[in-house]
Amino acid sequence: MKCLKKACSVLQSSTETRLNKFESMEAFQLAATLDPRYKLDWCHDYDNEVQDIRDLLIEKYNMARSVDSTTTDTSPAEPPPMKRNKFFAVANRSFTPRPTPSETEVSLYLNQPCL
């Protein structure tokens, strides 16, 4: 029994030593997060790791959307909307920052339960 515990301990430390380098690689972080079986469950919430991965995912999502929109945008240009004086309307309302569409979509994905 003692030999089995030692073998398990050696195997665990060896695995951690060999695989730790992949946890800090951006591609592997994104791959694990985009796998619906894991999402952010693999993260340790020290040093704001969860928020860092979330921000990275939003950044990559925005990059992909900007590349996609520049390569596939064949719609005719719309005329600019008529400008109206909105000074008083803006001055009378309180400012509440809205989440960007990418933040909303990423949050929707991450808030769903893992498969």
C-alpha distances in whole Angstrom, upper triangle without the diagonal:
4,5,5,6,9,10,11,12,14,15,17,19,20,21,23,24,26,27,28,32,32,32,35,37,40,40,36,37,40,38,35,37,40,37,37,34,33,36,35,32,30,32,31,34,35,38,39,37,38,42,42,40,43,46,45,45,48,50,48,50,53,53,53,55,58,58,58,61,63,62,63,66,69,70,74,74,75,77,76,77,80,79,80,80,77,77,78,75,73,74,74,70,67,65,61,59,58,55,56,55,52,51,51,50,47,46,47,44,42,42,42,38,36,36
4,5,5,6,9,10,11,12,14,15,17,18,20,21,23,24,26,27,30,31,31,34,36,39,39,36,36,39,38,35,37,40,37,38,35,33,36,35,32,30,32,30,33,33,36,38,36,37,41,41,40,42,45,44,44,48,49,48,49,53,53,52,55,57,57,58,61,62,62,63,65,69,70,74,74,74,77,76,76,79,79,79,80,76,77,77,75,72,73,73,70,66,64,61,59,58,55,55,55,52,50,51,50,47,46,47,45,42,43,42,39,37,37
4,5,5,6,9,10,11,12,14,15,16,18,20,21,22,24,25,29,30,30,33,35,38,38,34,35,38,36,34,37,39,36,37,34,33,36,35,32,30,31,30,34,34,36,38,36,37,41,41,39,42,45,43,44,47,48,47,49,52,52,51,54,56,56,56,60,61,60,62,64,67,69,73,73,74,76,75,76,79,78,79,80,77,77,78,75,72,74,74,70,67,64,61,59,58,55,55,55,52,50,51,50,46,46,47,44,42,43,42,39,37,37
4,5,5,6,9,10,10,12,14,15,16,18,20,21,22,24,27,28,28,31,33,36,35,32,32,35,34,31,34,36,33,34,31,30,33,32,29,27,29,28,31,32,35,36,34,35,39,38,37,39,42,41,41,44,46,44,46,49,49,49,51,54,53,54,57,58,58,59,61,65,66,70,70,71,74,73,73,76,76,77,77,74,74,75,73,70,71,71,68,64,62,59,56,55,52,52,52,49,47,48,47,43,43,44,41,39,40,39,36,33,33
4,5,5,6,9,10,10,12,14,15,16,18,20,21,22,25,26,26,29,31,34,34,30,31,34,32,30,32,35,32,33,30,28,31,30,27,25,27,25,29,29,32,33,31,32,36,36,35,37,40,39,39,43,44,43,44,47,48,47,50,52,52,52,55,57,57,58,60,64,65,68,68,69,72,71,71,74,74,74,75,71,72,73,70,67,68,68,65,62,59,56,54,53,50,50,50,47,45,46,45,42,41,42,40,37,38,37,34,32,32
4,5,5,6,9,10,11,12,14,15,16,18,20,21,24,25,25,28,30,33,34,30,31,34,33,30,33,35,33,34,31,29,32,31,28,26,27,26,29,29,31,33,31,33,36,36,35,38,40,39,39,43,44,43,44,48,47,47,50,52,52,52,56,57,57,58,60,64,65,69,69,70,72,71,72,75,74,75,75,72,72,73,71,68,69,69,66,63,60,57,54,54,51,51,51,48,46,47,46,42,42,43,41,38,39,39,36,33,34
4,5,5,6,9,10,10,12,14,15,16,18,20,23,24,24,27,29,32,32,28,29,32,31,28,31,33,31,32,29,28,31,30,27,25,26,26,29,29,32,34,31,32,36,35,34,37,39,38,38,42,42,41,43,46,46,45,48,51,50,50,54,55,54,56,58,62,63,67,67,68,71,70,70,74,73,74,74,72,72,73,70,68,69,69,66,63,60,57,54,53,50,50,50,46,45,46,45,41,41,42,39,37,38,38,35,32,32
4,6,5,6,9,10,10,12,14,15,16,18,21,22,22,25,27,29,29,26,26,29,28,25,28,30,28,29,26,24,27,26,24,21,23,22,26,26,29,31,28,29,33,32,31,34,36,35,35,39,40,38,40,43,43,43,46,48,47,48,51,53,52,53,56,59,61,64,64,65,68,67,67,70,70,71,71,68,69,70,67,64,66,66,62,59,56,53,51,50,46,47,46,43,42,43,41,38,38,39,36,33,35,34,31,28,29
4,5,5,6,8,10,11,12,14,15,16,19,21,20,23,25,28,29,25,26,29,28,25,28,30,28,30,27,25,27,26,23,21,22,21,24,24,27,29,26,28,31,31,30,33,35,34,34,38,39,38,40,43,42,42,45,47,47,48,51,52,52,53,56,59,61,64,64,65,67,66,67,70,69,70,70,67,67,68,66,63,64,64,61,58,55,52,50,49,46,46,46,43,41,42,41,38,37,39,36,33,35,35,32,29,30
4,5,5,6,9,10,10,12,14,15,18,20,20,23,25,28,28,25,26,29,28,25,28,31,29,31,28,26,28,27,25,22,23,22,26,25,28,30,27,29,32,31,30,33,35,34,35,38,39,38,40,43,42,42,45,47,46,47,51,52,51,53,55,59,60,64,64,65,68,66,67,70,70,71,71,68,68,69,67,64,65,66,62,59,56,53,51,50,47,47,47,43,42,43,42,38,39,40,37,34,36,36,34,31,31
4,6,5,6,9,10,11,12,14,17,18,18,21,23,26,26,22,23,27,25,23,26,28,26,28,25,23,26,25,23,20,22,21,25,25,27,29,26,28,31,30,28,31,34,32,32,36,37,35,37,40,40,40,43,45,44,45,48,49,49,50,53,56,58,61,61,62,65,64,65,68,68,69,69,66,67,68,66,63,64,65,61,58,55,52,49,48,45,45,44,41,40,41,40,36,36,38,35,32,34,34,31,28,28
4,5,5,6,9,10,11,12,15,16,16,19,21,24,24,20,21,24,23,20,23,26,24,25,22,20,23,22,20,17,18,18,21,21,24,25,23,24,28,27,25,28,31,29,30,33,34,33,35,38,38,37,40,42,42,43,46,47,47,48,51,54,56,59,59,60,63,61,62,65,65,66,66,63,64,65,62,59,61,61,57,54,52,48,46,45,42,42,41,38,37,38,37,33,33,35,32,29,31,31,28,25,26
4,5,5,6,9,10,10,13,15,15,18,20,23,24,20,21,24,24,21,24,27,25,27,25,22,24,23,21,18,19,18,21,21,23,25,22,24,27,26,25,28,30,29,30,33,34,33,35,38,37,38,41,42,42,43,46,47,47,49,51,54,56,59,59,60,63,62,62,65,65,66,66,63,63,64,62,59,60,61,58,54,51,48,46,45,42,42,42,39,37,39,38,34,34,36,33,30,32,33,30,28,29
4,5,5,6,9,10,13,14,15,17,19,22,23,19,21,24,23,21,24,27,25,27,25,23,25,24,22,19,20,20,23,23,25,26,24,26,29,27,26,29,31,29,30,34,34,32,35,38,37,37,40,42,41,42,45,46,46,48,50,53,55,59,59,60,63,61,62,66,65,66,67,64,64,66,63,60,62,62,59,56,53,50,47,46,43,43,42,39,38,40,38,34,35,37,34,31,33,34,31,28,29
4,5,5,6,8,11,12,13,15,17,20,20,16,18,21,19,18,21,23,21,24,21,19,22,21,19,16,17,17,21,21,23,25,21,23,26,25,23,26,28,26,27,31,31,29,32,35,34,34,37,39,38,39,42,43,43,44,47,50,52,55,55,57,59,58,59,63,62,63,64,61,62,63,61,58,59,60,56,53,50,47,44,43,40,40,39,36,35,36,35,31,32,33,30,28,30,30,28,25,25
4,6,5,6,9,10,10,13,15,18,19,15,16,19,19,17,19,22,21,23,21,18,20,19,17,14,15,14,18,18,19,21,18,20,23,22,21,24,26,24,25,28,29,28,30,33,32,32,36,37,37,38,41,42,42,44,46,49,51,54,54,55,58,57,57,61,60,61,61,59,59,60,58,55,56,57,54,50,47,44,42,41,37,37,37,34,32,34,33,29,30,32,29,26,28,29,27,24,25
4,6,6,8,10,11,13,15,18,19,16,17,21,20,19,22,24,23,26,24,21,23,22,20,17,17,17,20,19,21,23,20,22,25,23,22,26,27,25,26,30,30,29,31,34,33,33,37,38,37,39,42,43,43,44,47,50,52,55,55,56,59,58,59,62,61,62,63,60,60,62,59,56,58,59,55,52,49,46,43,43,39,39,39,35,34,36,35,31,32,34,31,29,31,32,30,27,28
4,6,7,9,11,13,13,17,17,14,16,19,18,17,20,23,22,25,23,21,22,21,21,17,18,18,22,21,22,24,21,23,25,23,22,25,27,24,25,29,29,27,30,33,31,32,35,36,35,37,40,41,40,42,45,48,50,53,53,55,57,56,58,61,60,62,62,60,60,62,59,56,58,59,56,53,49,46,43,43,39,38,38,34,34,36,34,31,32,34,30,28,31,31,30,27,27
4,5,6,7,10,11,14,14,11,13,16,15,14,17,19,18,21,19,17,18,18,17,13,14,15,19,19,20,21,18,19,22,20,18,22,23,21,22,26,25,24,26,29,28,28,32,33,32,34,37,38,37,39,42,45,47,50,50,51,54,53,54,57,57,58,59,56,57,58,56,53,55,56,52,49,46,43,40,39,35,35,35,31,30,32,30,27,28,30,27,24,27,28,26,23,24
4,5,5,8,10,13,14,11,12,15,15,14,16,19,19,22,20,17,18,17,16,13,13,13,16,15,16,18,15,17,20,18,16,20,21,19,21,24,24,23,26,28,28,28,31,33,32,34,36,37,37,39,42,45,47,50,49,51,53,52,53,56,55,57,57,54,55,56,54,51,52,53,50,47,44,41,38,37,34,33,33,30,29,31,30,26,27,29,26,24,26,27,26,23,25
4,6,6,7,11,12,10,11,15,15,14,17,19,19,22,22,19,19,18,18,15,14,15,18,17,17,19,15,18,20,17,16,20,21,18,20,23,22,21,24,27,25,26,29,31,30,32,35,35,35,37,40,43,45,48,47,49,51,50,51,54,54,55,56,53,54,55,53,50,52,53,50,47,43,41,37,37,33,32,33,29,28,31,29,26,27,29,27,24,27,28,27,25,26
4,5,5,8,9,6,8,11,11,11,13,16,16,19,18,16,16,15,16,12,13,14,17,17,18,18,15,16,19,16,14,18,19,16,17,21,20,19,21,24,23,23,26,28,27,29,32,32,32,34,37,40,42,45,45,46,49,48,49,52,52,53,54,51,52,54,51,48,50,51,48,45,42,39,36,35,31,30,30,26,26,28,26,23,24,26,23,21,25,25,25,22,23
4,6,8,9,7,6,10,11,10,11,14,15,18,17,14,14,12,13,10,9,11,13,14,14,15,11,13,15,13,11,15,16,14,15,19,19,18,20,23,22,23,26,27,27,28,31,32,33,34,36,40,42,45,44,45,48,47,48,51,50,51,52,49,50,51,49,46,47,48,45,42,39,36,33,32,28,28,28,24,23,26,24,21,22,24,21,19,22,23,22,20,21
4,6,9,8,7,11,12,12,13,16,17,20,20,16,16,14,16,12,11,12,14,14,13,14,10,13,14,12,11,14,15,12,14,18,17,16,19,21,21,22,25,26,26,27,30,31,31,33,35,39,41,43,43,44,46,45,46,49,48,50,50,47,48,49,47,44,46,47,44,41,37,35,32,31,28,27,27,24,23,25,24,21,22,25,22,20,23,25,24,22,24
4,6,6,6,9,10,11,12,14,16,19,19,17,16,15,17,14,13,15,17,17,16,16,13,15,16,13,11,15,15,12,13,17,16,14,17,20,18,19,22,23,23,25,28,28,28,30,33,36,38,41,40,42,44,43,44,48,47,49,49,47,47,49,47,44,46,47,44,41,38,35,32,31,27,26,26,22,22,25,24,20,22,24,22,20,23,25,25,22,24
4,6,5,6,9,10,11,12,14,17,18,16,14,14,16,14,13,15,17,17,16,15,12,13,14,11,9,12,12,8,10,13,12,11,14,16,15,15,19,20,19,21,24,25,25,27,29,33,34,37,37,38,41,39,41,44,43,45,46,43,44,46,44,41,43,44,41,38,35,32,29,28,24,23,23,19,19,22,20,17,19,21,19,18,21,22,23,21,23
4,5,5,6,9,10,10,12,16,17,15,14,14,17,15,15,17,19,20,19,18,15,15,16,14,11,14,14,10,11,14,13,11,13,16,15,14,18,19,18,20,23,24,24,25,28,31,33,36,36,38,40,40,41,44,44,46,47,45,46,48,45,42,45,46,43,40,37,34,30,29,25,24,23,19,20,22,20,17,20,21,18,18,21,22,22,20,21
4,5,5,6,8,10,11,14,14,12,12,12,14,11,12,15,17,18,18,18,14,14,16,14,11,14,15,12,12,16,16,13,16,19,18,17,21,23,22,23,26,27,27,28,31,34,36,39,39,40,43,42,44,47,47,48,49,47,48,49,47,44,46,47,44,41,38,35,32,30,26,25,24,21,21,23,21,18,20,21,18,17,20,21,21,18,19
4,6,5,6,9,10,13,14,11,10,9,11,9,9,12,14,15,15,14,10,11,12,10,7,10,12,9,9,13,13,12,14,17,17,17,20,22,22,23,25,27,27,28,30,34,35,39,38,39,42,41,42,45,44,46,47,44,45,46,44,41,43,44,41,38,35,32,28,27,23,22,22,18,18,20,18,15,17,19,16,14,17,18,18,16,18
4,5,5,6,9,11,13,11,9,10,13,11,11,15,16,18,18,16,13,12,13,11,8,9,11,8,7,11,11,9,11,14,14,13,16,18,18,19,22,23,24,25,27,30,32,35,35,36,39,38,39,42,42,43,44,42,43,44,42,39,41,42,39,37,33,30,27,25,21,20,19,15,15,18,15,12,15,16,13,12,16,17,17,15,17
4,5,5,6,10,11,10,9,11,13,11,13,16,18,20,20,19,15,14,16,15,11,13,15,12,10,14,15,12,13,17,16,15,18,20,20,20,23,25,24,25,28,31,33,36,36,38,40,40,41,44,44,46,47,45,46,47,45,42,45,45,42,40,36,33,30,28,24,23,21,18,18,20,17,14,17,17,14,13,17,17,17,14,15
4,6,5,8,9,6,6,8,9,8,10,13,15,18,19,17,13,12,15,14,10,12,15,13,11,15,16,14,15,19,19,18,21,23,23,23,26,28,28,29,31,34,36,39,39,40,43,42,43,46,46,47,48,46,47,48,45,43,45,45,42,39,36,33,30,28,24,23,22,19,19,20,18,14,16,17,13,12,15,15,15,12,13
4,5,7,9,6,4,6,8,8,9,13,14,17,17,15,12,10,12,12,8,9,12,10,8,12,14,12,13,16,17,16,18,21,21,21,24,26,26,27,29,32,33,37,37,37,40,39,40,43,43,44,45,42,43,44,42,39,41,42,38,36,33,29,26,24,21,20,19,16,15,16,14,11,12,13,10,8,12,12,13,10,12
4,6,9,8,6,9,11,12,13,17,18,20,21,19,16,13,15,15,11,11,13,12,9,12,14,12,11,15,16,14,16,19,19,19,22,24,24,24,26,30,31,34,34,35,38,37,38,41,41,43,44,41,43,44,41,39,41,42,38,36,33,30,27,24,21,19,18,15,15,16,13,10,12,13,9,9,12,12,13,11,12
4,5,6,6,9,11,11,13,17,19,21,23,20,17,15,17,17,13,14,17,15,12,16,18,15,15,19,19,18,20,23,23,22,25,27,27,27,29,32,33,37,37,38,41,41,41,45,45,46,47,45,46,47,44,42,45,45,41,39,36,33,30,27,24,23,21,18,18,18,15,13,15,14,11,10,13,12,12,9,9
4,6,6,9,10,12,14,17,19,22,24,21,18,16,18,18,15,14,18,17,14,16,19,17,16,20,21,19,21,24,24,23,26,29,28,28,30,33,34,37,38,38,41,41,41,44,44,45,47,44,45,46,43,41,44,44,40,38,35,32,29,26,23,22,20,18,18,17,14,12,13,12,9,9,11,9,8,5,6
4,6,9,9,10,13,16,18,22,23,21,19,16,19,20,16,16,20,19,16,19,22,20,20,23,24,23,24,28,28,27,29,32,32,31,34,37,37,41,41,42,45,44,44,48,48,49,50,47,49,49,46,44,47,46,43,40,38,34,32,29,26,26,24,21,21,20,18,16,16,15,12,11,13,11,9,5,5
4,6,5,6,9,13,15,18,20,18,15,13,16,16,13,14,17,16,14,17,20,19,18,22,23,22,24,27,27,27,29,32,32,32,34,37,38,41,41,42,45,44,44,47,47,48,49,46,47,48,45,43,45,45,41,39,36,32,30,28,24,24,23,20,19,19,17,15,15,15,12,10,12,11,9,6,8
4,6,7,9,12,13,17,18,16,13,10,13,13,10,10,14,13,11,14,16,15,15,19,20,19,21,24,24,24,26,29,29,29,31,34,35,38,38,39,41,40,41,44,43,45,45,42,43,44,41,39,41,41,38,35,32,29,26,24,21,21,19,17,15,16,14,11,11,12,9,6,9,9,9,7,9
4,5,5,9,10,13,14,12,9,7,10,11,8,9,12,12,11,14,16,16,16,19,21,21,22,25,26,26,28,30,31,31,33,37,37,40,40,40,43,41,41,44,44,45,45,42,43,44,41,38,40,40,37,34,31,28,25,24,20,21,20,17,15,16,15,12,11,13,11,7,10,11,10,9,12
4,6,8,10,13,16,14,11,9,13,14,12,12,16,16,15,18,20,20,20,23,24,24,26,29,29,29,32,34,34,35,36,40,41,44,43,44,46,45,45,48,47,48,48,45,46,47,44,41,43,43,39,37,34,30,28,27,23,24,24,21,19,19,18,15,14,15,13,10,11,12,10,8,12
4,7,10,12,14,13,10,9,13,13,11,13,16,15,15,18,20,19,20,23,24,24,26,29,29,30,32,34,34,35,37,41,42,45,44,45,47,46,46,49,49,50,50,47,48,49,46,43,45,45,42,39,36,33,30,29,25,26,25,22,21,22,20,17,17,18,16,13,15,15,14,11,14
4,6,9,11,10,7,6,10,10,9,11,14,13,14,17,18,18,19,22,23,24,26,28,29,29,32,34,34,35,37,40,41,44,44,44,46,45,45,48,47,48,48,45,46,47,44,41,43,43,39,36,34,30,28,27,24,24,24,21,19,21,20,16,16,18,16,13,15,16,15,14,17
4,6,9,9,7,7,11,11,11,13,16,16,17,19,21,21,23,25,26,27,29,31,32,33,35,37,37,38,40,44,44,47,46,47,49,47,47,50,49,50,50,46,47,47,45,42,43,44,40,37,34,31,29,28,25,26,27,24,21,23,23,19,18,21,19,15,17,19,18,17,20
4,7,6,5,6,9,10,11,12,14,15,16,18,20,21,22,24,26,27,28,30,32,33,34,36,37,38,40,43,44,46,45,45,47,45,45,48,47,47,47,44,44,44,42,39,40,40,37,34,31,28,26,26,23,24,25,22,20,21,22,18,17,20,19,15,16,19,18,18,21
4,5,6,8,10,11,12,14,15,16,18,20,21,22,24,26,27,28,30,32,33,34,36,38,39,40,41,45,46,48,47,47,49,47,47,49,48,48,48,45,44,45,43,40,41,41,38,35,32,29,27,27,25,26,27,25,22,24,25,21,20,23,22,18,20,22,22,21,24
4,5,9,9,9,11,13,14,15,17,19,19,21,23,24,25,27,29,30,31,33,34,36,37,39,40,44,44,47,45,45,47,45,45,47,46,46,46,43,42,43,42,38,39,40,37,33,30,28,25,26,23,24,26,24,21,23,24,21,20,23,23,19,21,24,24,23,27
4,6,5,6,9,10,11,12,14,15,16,18,20,21,23,24,26,27,29,30,32,33,35,36,37,41,41,44,42,42,44,42,42,44,43,43,43,40,39,40,38,35,36,37,33,30,27,24,22,22,20,21,23,20,17,20,21,17,16,20,19,16,17,20,21,21,24
4,5,5,6,9,10,10,12,14,15,16,18,20,21,22,24,26,27,28,30,32,33,34,35,39,40,43,41,42,44,42,42,45,43,44,44,41,41,42,40,37,38,39,36,32,29,26,24,24,21,21,22,19,17,19,20,16,16,19,18,14,16,19,19,19,22
4,5,5,6,9,10,11,12,14,15,16,18,20,21,23,24,26,27,28,30,32,33,34,37,38,41,40,40,42,40,40,43,42,42,42,39,40,41,38,35,37,37,34,31,28,24,22,21,18,19,20,17,14,16,16,13,12,15,14,11,13,15,16,15,19
4,5,5,6,8,10,10,12,14,15,16,18,20,21,22,24,25,27,29,30,31,32,36,36,38,37,37,39,37,37,40,38,39,39,36,36,37,35,32,33,34,30,27,24,21,18,18,15,16,17,15,12,14,15,12,11,15,14,12,13,17,18,18,21
4,5,5,6,9,10,10,12,14,15,16,18,20,21,23,24,26,27,29,30,31,35,36,38,37,37,39,37,37,40,39,40,40,37,37,39,36,33,35,36,32,29,26,23,20,20,17,17,18,15,13,16,17,13,14,17,16,14,16,19,20,19,23
4,5,5,6,9,10,11,12,14,15,16,18,20,21,22,24,26,27,28,29,33,34,37,36,36,39,37,37,40,39,41,41,38,39,40,38,35,36,37,34,31,28,25,22,21,17,17,17,14,12,15,15,11,12,15,13,11,14,16,17,16,19
4,5,5,6,9,10,10,12,14,15,16,18,20,21,22,24,26,27,28,31,32,34,33,34,36,34,34,37,36,37,38,35,36,37,34,31,33,34,30,28,25,21,18,17,14,13,14,11,9,11,11,8,8,12,11,9,11,14,16,16,19
4,5,5,6,9,10,11,12,14,15,16,18,20,21,23,25,26,26,30,31,33,32,32,34,32,32,35,34,35,36,33,33,35,33,30,31,32,29,27,23,20,17,16,13,12,13,10,9,12,13,9,11,14,14,12,15,17,19,19,22
4,5,5,6,8,10,11,12,14,15,17,18,20,21,23,24,25,29,30,33,32,32,35,33,34,37,36,37,38,35,36,38,36,32,34,36,32,30,26,24,20,19,16,15,15,12,11,14,14,11,13,16,14,13,16,19,20,19,22
4,5,5,6,9,10,10,12,14,15,16,18,20,21,22,23,27,28,31,30,31,33,32,33,36,35,37,38,35,36,38,35,32,35,36,32,30,27,24,20,18,15,13,13,9,9,12,11,7,10,13,11,10,14,16,18,17,19
4,6,5,6,9,10,10,12,14,15,16,18,20,21,22,25,26,28,27,28,30,28,29,32,32,33,34,31,32,34,31,29,31,32,29,27,23,20,17,15,11,10,10,6,6,9,9,7,9,12,11,11,14,16,19,19,21
4,5,5,6,9,10,11,12,14,15,17,19,20,21,25,25,28,27,27,30,28,29,32,31,33,34,32,32,35,32,29,32,33,30,28,24,22,18,17,14,11,12,9,9,13,12,10,13,16,15,15,18,20,22,22,24
4,5,5,6,9,10,11,12,14,15,17,18,19,23,25,27,27,28,30,29,30,34,33,35,36,34,35,37,35,32,35,36,33,31,28,25,21,20,16,14,13,10,11,14,13,11,14,16,14,15,18,20,22,21,23
4,5,5,6,9,10,10,12,14,16,16,17,21,22,25,24,25,28,27,28,31,31,33,34,32,34,36,33,31,33,34,31,30,26,24,20,18,14,11,10,7,9,11,9,8,12,13,12,13,16,18,20,20,21
4,5,5,6,9,10,10,12,14,15,16,20,20,23,22,23,25,24,25,28,28,30,31,29,31,33,30,28,31,32,29,28,24,22,18,16,13,10,9,7,9,12,11,10,14,15,15,16,19,20,23,23,25
4,5,5,6,9,10,11,12,14,15,19,20,23,22,24,26,25,27,30,30,32,34,32,33,36,33,31,33,35,32,31,27,25,22,20,17,14,13,10,13,15,14,13,17,19,18,19,22,23,26,25,27
4,6,5,6,9,10,11,12,14,17,19,22,22,23,26,26,27,31,31,34,35,34,35,37,35,33,36,37,34,33,29,27,24,21,18,15,13,11,14,16,13,13,17,18,16,18,21,22,24,24,25
4,5,5,6,9,10,10,11,15,16,19,19,20,23,22,24,27,28,30,32,30,32,34,32,30,33,34,31,30,27,25,22,19,16,13,11,9,13,14,12,13,16,17,16,18,21,22,25,24,26
4,5,5,6,9,10,10,14,15,18,17,19,21,21,22,26,26,29,31,29,31,34,31,29,32,34,31,30,27,25,22,20,17,14,13,11,15,16,15,16,19,20,20,21,24,25,28,28,29
4,6,5,6,9,10,14,16,18,18,20,23,23,25,29,29,32,34,33,35,37,35,33,36,38,35,34,31,29,26,23,21,17,16,14,17,19,17,18,21,22,21,23,26,27,29,29,30
4,6,5,6,8,11,13,17,17,19,22,23,25,28,29,32,34,33,35,37,35,33,36,38,35,35,31,29,26,23,21,17,15,14,17,19,16,17,21,21,20,22,25,25,28,28,28
4,6,5,5,9,11,13,13,15,18,19,21,24,26,28,31,30,32,34,32,30,34,35,33,33,29,28,25,22,20,16,14,14,18,18,17,18,22,22,21,24,26,27,30,30,30
4,6,6,9,11,13,13,16,19,19,22,25,26,29,31,31,33,36,34,32,35,37,35,35,31,30,27,25,23,19,17,17,20,22,20,21,25,25,25,27,30,30,33,33,33
4,6,8,11,14,15,18,21,22,24,28,29,33,35,34,37,39,37,35,39,40,38,38,35,33,30,27,25,22,20,19,22,23,21,22,26,26,25,28,30,31,33,33,33
4,6,9,12,13,16,20,21,23,27,29,32,34,34,36,39,36,35,38,40,37,37,34,33,30,27,25,21,19,19,22,23,21,22,26,25,25,27,30,30,33,32,32
4,6,9,10,12,16,17,19,23,25,28,31,30,33,36,33,32,36,37,35,35,32,31,28,26,24,20,18,19,22,23,21,23,26,26,26,28,31,31,34,34,34
4,6,9,12,15,17,20,23,26,29,32,32,35,37,35,34,38,39,37,38,35,34,31,29,27,24,22,22,26,26,24,26,29,29,29,32,34,34,37,37,37
4,6,9,12,15,17,20,23,26,29,29,32,34,32,31,35,36,35,36,33,32,30,27,26,23,21,22,25,25,24,26,29,28,29,32,34,34,37,37,38
4,6,9,12,15,18,21,24,27,28,31,33,31,31,35,36,35,36,34,33,31,28,28,25,23,24,28,28,27,29,32,31,32,35,36,37,40,41,41
4,6,9,12,15,17,21,24,25,27,30,28,28,31,33,32,33,31,31,28,26,26,23,22,23,27,27,26,29,31,31,32,35,36,37,40,41,42
4,6,9,12,14,18,21,22,25,27,25,25,29,30,29,31,29,29,27,25,25,22,21,23,26,26,26,29,31,30,32,34,36,36,40,41,42
4,6,9,12,15,18,20,23,25,24,24,27,29,28,30,28,29,27,26,26,24,23,25,28,28,28,31,33,33,34,37,38,39,43,44,45
4,7,9,12,15,16,19,22,21,20,24,25,25,27,25,26,24,23,24,22,22,24,26,26,27,30,31,32,33,36,37,38,42,43,44
4,6,9,13,13,17,19,17,18,21,23,22,24,23,24,23,22,23,21,21,24,26,26,27,30,31,31,33,35,36,37,41,43,44
4,6,10,12,15,17,16,17,20,22,22,24,23,25,24,23,26,24,24,27,29,29,30,33,34,34,36,38,39,40,44,46,47
4,7,9,11,14,14,14,17,19,19,22,21,23,22,22,24,23,24,27,28,28,30,33,33,34,36,38,38,40,44,46,48
4,6,9,11,11,12,14,16,17,20,20,22,22,22,25,24,25,28,29,29,31,34,34,34,37,39,39,41,44,47,49
4,6,8,9,10,12,13,15,18,18,21,21,22,25,25,26,29,30,30,32,35,35,35,38,40,39,42,45,48,50
4,6,5,6,8,10,11,14,14,17,18,19,22,22,24,27,27,27,30,32,32,32,35,37,36,39,42,44,47
4,6,5,6,9,11,13,14,17,18,19,23,23,26,28,28,28,31,33,33,34,37,38,37,40,44,46,48
4,5,5,6,9,12,14,17,19,20,24,25,27,30,30,29,32,34,34,35,38,39,38,40,44,46,49
4,6,6,7,10,12,14,16,17,21,22,24,27,27,26,29,31,30,31,35,35,35,37,41,43,46
4,6,6,8,9,12,13,15,18,20,22,25,24,24,27,29,28,29,33,33,33,35,39,41,44
4,6,8,9,13,15,17,21,22,25,28,27,27,30,32,31,32,35,36,35,38,41,43,46
4,7,10,13,16,17,21,23,25,28,27,27,30,32,30,32,35,35,34,37,40,43,46
4,7,9,12,14,18,20,22,25,24,23,27,28,27,28,31,32,30,33,36,39,42
4,6,10,12,16,18,21,24,22,21,25,26,25,26,29,29,28,31,34,37,40
4,6,9,13,15,18,20,19,19,22,23,22,24,27,27,26,29,32,35,38
4,6,10,12,15,18,15,15,19,20,18,20,23,23,22,25,28,31,34
4,7,9,12,14,12,13,16,17,16,18,21,21,20,23,27,29,32
4,6,9,11,10,10,13,14,13,15,18,18,18,21,24,27,29
4,6,8,6,6,10,11,10,12,15,15,15,18,21,23,26
4,5,5,6,9,10,11,12,14,15,16,19,22,24,26
4,5,5,6,9,10,10,12,14,15,17,21,22,24
4,5,5,6,8,10,11,12,14,16,19,20,22
4,6,5,6,8,10,10,12,14,18,19,21
4,6,5,6,9,10,10,12,16,18,20
4,5,5,6,9,10,11,15,16,18
4,5,5,6,8,10,13,14,16
4,5,5,6,9,12,13,16
4,6,5,6,10,12,14
4,6,6,9,10,12
4,6,8,8,12
4,6,9,12
4,7,9
4,6
4
